[in-house]
Amino acid sequence: MADQQDPQSFDLSTSPSHLLHRAQQAAVNLSTEALAAQGLTLRQFAVLAALASEEGQSQSSLVDRTGIDRSTLAEMVRRMEASGYIERTTSPEDARAKAVSLLAKGREVYDAALPGVEAADNALLAMIRSNRRAGFILSLAAIGAPEEEPEVEDVVSEEAADAGPGKATKDKPKKSKKDKSAKADKSKSDKKKKKKKKK
């Protein structure tokens, strides 16, 4: 019968690899317009962002920071240097290595592209319930960059909480165990006072 399912069929709707691929497509689609206006790809932006946070990195360090494979990154760095975005100089720590730094043109392009990329990130996070966003970021990091632990407070921004479908509400700050304990003690104290007044 047509409505019967093959017990051996693969369920795409519950496949992490398939869903991550679809999510990656959505991320690229959202950021492509902002990056294209500056003539950048998402990988090139990642290199500029890594250098903007720490100048003079080696190419090996950039491989670790961006997740781009070594041969691809070497070719990217060569083309980005030819475009005047970055420069390579002899590392002061190791004469055999090259230190990569941003040039003024690279900094200008990065600064121009940054708001669009941040808006794309916020639009992605707005698709997720506000109380699940921090866990979502941590889960992605566990899969894609297990050696790095992101500061989720910085990633899950107020703009994301207010943007997108349904305009999700901002996360309320979690109460600590100390706060809860103090509240419980106060409640007990209030009850005892009421009993004394009744007597």
C-alpha positions in Angstrom: 0.0 0.0 0.0 1.1 3.6 -0.7 0.8 4.8 2.9 3.0 2.0 4.3 6.5 3.0 5.2 9.6 1.0 4.6 11.0 0.0 8.1 14.5 0.4 6.7 13.8 4.0 5.5 16.0 6.8 6.8 14.2 9.5 8.7 15.7 12.8 7.6 13.5 14.7 10.1 15.5 13.2 13.0 19.0 13.0 11.4 21.5 15.3 13.1 23.8 15.4 10.0 20.9 16.3 7.7 19.4 18.9 10.0 22.8 20.5 10.6 23.3 20.7 6.8 19.9 22.4 6.4 20.7 24.8 9.3 24.1 25.6 7.7 22.3 26.4 4.4 20.0 28.8 6.3 23.0 30.4 8.0 24.8 30.9 4.7 21.7 32.3 3.0 21.1 34.9 5.8 24.7 36.1 5.8 25.5 35.9 2.1 23.9 39.3 1.2 25.8 41.2 3.9 29.1 39.5 2.9 28.6 39.8 -0.8 28.2 43.5 -0.5 31.8 43.6 0.8 33.1 40.9 -1.7 33.6 38.4 1.1 32.7 34.7 1.7 31.8 33.4 5.2 35.2 31.7 5.4 37.1 34.9 4.6 35.0 36.8 7.2 36.0 34.1 9.7 39.7 34.8 9.0 39.2 38.5 9.3 37.3 38.1 12.6 40.0 35.8 14.0 42.7 38.4 13.1 40.6 41.3 14.4 40.5 39.7 17.8 44.2 38.8 17.8 46.8 40.2 15.4 49.9 38.5 14.3 48.6 34.9 14.4 50.3 32.1 12.6 48.5 30.2 9.8 48.4 27.2 12.1 46.6 29.3 14.7 44.1 30.4 12.1 43.4 26.8 11.2 42.6 26.1 14.8 40.5 29.2 15.3 38.4 29.0 12.1 38.2 25.2 11.4 39.3 25.7 7.8 41.6 23.0 6.6 45.3 23.8 6.2 45.6 23.7 2.4 42.4 25.7 1.9 43.4 28.3 4.4 46.9 28.7 2.8 45.3 29.5 -0.5 42.7 31.8 1.1 45.5 33.7 2.9 47.4 34.1 -0.3 44.4 35.5 -2.2 43.4 37.8 0.7 47.0 39.1 0.9 46.9 39.8 -2.9 43.6 41.7 -2.3 45.3 43.9 0.3 43.2 42.7 3.2 46.0 41.1 5.2 49.8 40.9 5.3 52.3 38.1 6.2 55.5 38.9 7.9 58.2 36.8 9.5 57.2 35.8 13.0 59.3 37.4 15.7 59.0 34.1 17.7 59.9 31.7 14.8 61.8 32.8 11.7 60.4 29.8 9.8 56.8 30.9 10.4 54.7 33.8 9.1 52.6 36.1 11.3 49.3 37.2 9.7 47.9 40.6 10.4 45.0 42.8 9.2 45.8 45.8 6.9 43.7 48.9 6.9 41.6 47.7 3.9 40.9 44.4 5.7 39.8 46.1 8.9 37.6 48.4 6.9 35.9 45.5 5.1 35.5 43.5 8.3 33.9 46.5 10.1 31.5 47.0 7.2 30.5 43.4 7.1 30.2 42.8 10.8 26.7 44.4 11.4 25.2 42.2 8.7 26.8 39.0 10.0 25.6 39.9 13.6 22.1 40.5 12.2 22.1 37.1 10.5 23.2 35.5 13.7 20.4 37.2 15.6 17.9 36.2 13.0 19.0 32.5 13.4 18.7 32.7 17.2 15.3 34.3 16.9 14.0 31.1 15.3 14.7 29.3 18.6 12.9 29.8 21.9 14.7 32.2 24.1 15.3 29.7 26.9 17.0 27.3 24.5 19.4 29.6 22.8 22.3 29.2 25.3 22.0 25.4 25.1 21.9 25.6 21.3 25.2 27.5 21.1 26.8 25.1 23.6 25.6 22.1 21.5 27.0 23.6 18.3 30.3 24.3 20.0 30.5 20.8 21.3 30.1 19.4 17.8 32.1 22.0 15.8 34.7 23.4 18.2 34.9 21.1 21.3 38.1 22.7 22.4 36.5 26.1 22.7 33.8 27.0 25.3 31.8 30.0 24.1 30.6 32.8 26.4 26.9 32.2 25.8 26.0 35.5 27.5 27.8 37.4 24.7 26.4 35.2 21.9 22.7 35.3 22.9 22.2 39.0 22.6 19.2 41.1 23.5 18.7 41.9 19.8 18.2 38.2 19.1 15.7 38.0 22.0 13.7 40.8 20.5 13.9 40.0 16.8 12.4 37.5 14.4 9.2 35.4 14.4 7.0 35.9 17.4 9.4 38.4 19.0 10.5 36.0 21.6 10.8 37.5 25.1 14.1 38.2 26.8 15.5 35.5 29.1 14.9 36.2 32.7 18.0 36.0 34.9 18.2 32.7 36.7 18.0 32.9 40.5 20.9 31.3 42.3 20.5 28.6 45.0 21.4 31.2 47.6 18.5 33.5 46.4 16.0 30.6 46.5 17.2 29.5 50.0 16.9 33.1 51.3 13.3 33.3 49.8 12.4 30.0 51.5 13.8 31.1 54.9 11.8 34.4 54.6 8.6 32.4 53.8 9.1 30.2 56.9 9.8 33.2 59.1 6.6 35.0 57.8 4.5 31.9 58.6 5.9 31.7 62.2 5.0 35.4 62.8 1.4 34.8 61.6 1.0 31.9 64.0 2.2 34.0 66.9 -0.2 36.8 66.0 -3.2 34.3 66.0 -2.2 33.1 69.5 
